[in-house]
Amino acid sequence: MCREVDLQQAVLAKNDATARSLRAALTARGTIVVNLLSSPGSGKTELLERELGRARERGVPVAALTADLATENDAVRLARSGVPVKQVLTDGLCHLEAGMLGRHIDDWLPDGTRILFVENVGNLVCPASYDLGETLRVVLASVTEGEDKPLKYPTAFGLAQLVVVTKTDIAQAVGFDEAAFRAHVEQVNPGVDVVLTAARRGEGVGTLLDRALAAGEGAAVHTPVMARQHPSHQHTHGSQHTHTHTHTGVHTHTHPDLGTHDHPHTGPHVHAHPDEPLVVTTAPAPAAQQRP
């Protein structure tokens, strides 16, 4: 058991070091990274698609990287927004890591990208422990998931810098208790903002875009209590504000075999495994976008 714990701590320490380097590199090129975490079916892709569309309307150069165990469905959907999109297939790995993100954006992320939205694997356990070098960490939960979600997944919600509630247009129909949800969020992450969205109605759309741009311009970003308790994981963004990041609990993951496998698909997509180059869905970037 000790060897298992030591190994996991070493993996996380290596990831944190990589995340710091990636954050510095992205900050130097003026790119803000928004890490989106949620359970499957939360409406994360729906909201992100509309955020990308809003960014294009406003002339903000953005891109999106989406991770799934299988299928390119989310990338195809997000590409409809007209911004550069890339799909990462993890082949069973339940989360992204900083090194994976760095390799996948190295030769793909367009110069001048102001915001990179990363749609992490749908999972509130594994991704919560891995810093991706993000500027803003956002956790989403739909009204159908239950008010006690923050208590069931305290690390994910406890390290969030923004909490987003989705599908509020059906909140009454499913009996969602907003006050109880907010109380549970406050219990694990005092002071974090909770925003309400109903993407199909356009309600709350643009919030992620605004928060990301503000963070990139130096606006204060929430520092979770859970992170402040572990100052050894403190990191600084180029906008001269700091926050800390930690990992609680021990999560053991089995990485997939890195041998050669076939991925049946249609369309001009080429895939590789997590430690290999990946070429995937990329929509043409909008012309002559200007930084706000």
Disulfide bonds with the S-S distance in Angstrom:
Cys94-Cys126 2.27
